[in-house]
Structure formats: structure tokens, C-alpha cells
Amino acid sequence: KRLSFDMVSIIFLVIDLTLVPFVLAFGIETDLTMEVFEWLAALFWSVDLVVAFNTGHYKDGELVLDRKKIRRSYMSNWFVVDFVTVLLDWCSIILTFNDGTRALKLLRFAKLGRVL
């Protein structure tokens, strides 16, 4: 299950990391397809926040499945980046009718750190 979720995550990352710069570089107006993708991406990354709080990890070669330890680890590592990115995605969607959202779209690149 997690592998499938990770594959979908990679697909969203690749699309985000290619579509957003293309739209920003050429000043392309977003159409319905792009807006639907933005909604789907924001929903997916929101779900990813919840999933991350319930996904075990390895620490010192040992699988950690204790939810309290998982939460503590996630909060001290990726949570802030993930939360801010998701928050900015939703702000961008809410402010779609305002031209000032182009700068917010650039902040999606914070997710690139997850790939590395």
C-alpha cells in the first residue's frame, strides 16, 4: 500500500516540478485542467500529512511502529516543510483570482527536498 502511495507521490512531484515553472516562466493562464490538478495535488498532499503521522520508519536499523514515536519523529523532521507547502497550496487555490499567487506557486519547490 505504501509503495503505491509513494508512486503517486512521485507522479505529483514530477508534475508539480515541471508544470509550475513552465506556467510561471511563460505566464500561461491556468485552464480548468490545471485548476483541477491544483485541487487534486492539494488534496493529495493534505492526505499525505495524515499518512505521514501513521507511517513507521527505521531508526538505527529497527522498525519504529509506535505512533507516539512516529509523530515525534515526523514533527521534528518533515512536518513543518510539508505543512507550510500544503498551506501555501491551499492559499494559492483560495487566491486564484488574485495575480499575487504566482509567488506562492514557487514555494511548491519546498517539496523537492522530499525527493532528495
PENOR-V496290 format. One record per pair of residues at least 24 apart in sequence whose ideal C-beta (glycine too) atoms are under 10 Angstrom apart, sorted by the first residue. I is the first residue (numbers start at 0). J is the second residue. D is the distance in Angstrom with one decimal. If there is no record, write none. Layout:
{{I & J & D} {I & J & D}}
This chain:
{{0 & 50 & 9.7} {1 & 50 & 8.3} {1 & 54 & 6.6} {1 & 55 & 9.1} {4 & 43 & 9.3} {4 & 46 & 8.8} {4 & 47 & 7.9} {4 & 50 & 6.5} {4 & 54 & 8.8} {5 & 47 & 9.9} {5 & 50 & 10.0} {5 & 54 & 9.9} {7 & 43 & 7.0} {7 & 46 & 9.9} {7 & 47 & 9.3} {8 & 43 & 7.6} {8 & 44 & 8.6} {8 & 47 & 6.6} {8 & 50 & 9.4} {8 & 110 & 9.2} {8 & 113 & 8.0} {8 & 114 & 9.4} {9 & 113 & 9.7} {9 & 114 & 7.8} {10 & 43 & 9.4} {11 & 36 & 8.8} {11 & 39 & 8.0} {11 & 40 & 5.4} {11 & 43 & 5.6} {11 & 44 & 7.4} {11 & 47 & 8.9} {11 & 110 & 8.5} {12 & 40 & 9.5} {12 & 44 & 9.8} {12 & 107 & 9.4} {12 & 110 & 6.0} {12 & 111 & 7.5} {12 & 113 & 7.2} {12 & 114 & 5.9} {13 & 114 & 9.1} {14 & 39 & 9.7} {14 & 40 & 7.6} {15 & 40 & 6.3} {15 & 44 & 9.2} {15 & 84 & 9.7} {15 & 88 & 9.2} {15 & 104 & 9.2} {15 & 107 & 5.3} {15 & 108 & 8.3} {15 & 110 & 6.5} {15 & 111 & 8.8} {16 & 107 & 7.9} {16 & 108 & 7.1} {16 & 110 & 7.9} {16 & 111 & 6.4} {16 & 114 & 8.2} {18 & 104 & 9.5} {18 & 107 & 9.5} {19 & 91 & 10.0} {19 & 101 & 9.7} {19 & 104 & 5.1} {19 & 105 & 7.4} {19 & 106 & 9.7} {19 & 107 & 5.5} {19 & 108 & 7.6} {20 & 104 & 9.0} {20 & 105 & 8.5} {20 & 107 & 9.6} {20 & 108 & 8.4} {22 & 101 & 8.5} {22 & 104 & 7.2} {23 & 101 & 5.9} {23 & 102 & 9.2} {23 & 104 & 6.1} {23 & 105 & 6.8} {26 & 101 & 8.6} {29 & 95 & 7.7} {29 & 100 & 9.7} {29 & 104 & 9.7} {34 & 92 & 8.0} {34 & 95 & 7.1} {37 & 88 & 7.2} {37 & 89 & 9.7} {37 & 91 & 7.1} {37 & 92 & 5.7} {37 & 95 & 8.1} {37 & 104 & 8.9} {37 & 107 & 9.7} {38 & 88 & 9.3} {38 & 89 & 9.7} {38 & 92 & 6.5} {40 & 85 & 9.5} {40 & 88 & 6.6} {40 & 92 & 9.4} {40 & 107 & 8.4} {40 & 110 & 9.7} {41 & 84 & 9.7} {41 & 85 & 6.8} {41 & 86 & 9.7} {41 & 87 & 9.5} {41 & 88 & 4.2} {41 & 89 & 5.6} {41 & 90 & 9.8} {41 & 91 & 8.2} {41 & 92 & 5.9} {41 & 93 & 10.0} {42 & 85 & 9.7} {42 & 88 & 9.3} {42 & 89 & 9.6} {43 & 85 & 9.6} {43 & 88 & 9.7} {44 & 81 & 7.2} {44 & 82 & 9.7} {44 & 84 & 6.7} {44 & 85 & 4.8} {44 & 86 & 9.9} {44 & 88 & 6.3} {44 & 89 & 9.3} {44 & 107 & 9.3} {44 & 110 & 7.7} {45 & 81 & 9.6} {45 & 82 & 9.9} {45 & 85 & 5.5} {45 & 86 & 9.7} {45 & 88 & 8.3} {45 & 89 & 7.9} {46 & 85 & 9.7} {47 & 77 & 10.0} {47 & 81 & 6.9} {47 & 84 & 9.8} {47 & 85 & 8.0} {47 & 110 & 9.7} {47 & 113 & 9.4} {48 & 73 & 9.0} {48 & 77 & 9.6} {48 & 78 & 7.7} {48 & 81 & 5.7} {48 & 82 & 6.6} {48 & 84 & 9.6} {48 & 85 & 6.1} {51 & 76 & 9.5} {51 & 77 & 6.9} {51 & 78 & 7.5} {51 & 81 & 6.7} {52 & 78 & 8.4} {77 & 112 & 8.3} {77 & 113 & 7.0} {79 & 109 & 9.7} {80 & 109 & 5.4} {80 & 110 & 7.8} {80 & 112 & 6.3} {80 & 113 & 7.7} {81 & 109 & 8.5} {81 & 110 & 8.0} {81 & 112 & 9.9} {81 & 113 & 7.9} {83 & 109 & 6.7} {84 & 108 & 9.0} {84 & 109 & 4.8} {84 & 110 & 5.5} {84 & 112 & 9.6} {84 & 113 & 9.2} {85 & 110 & 9.5}}
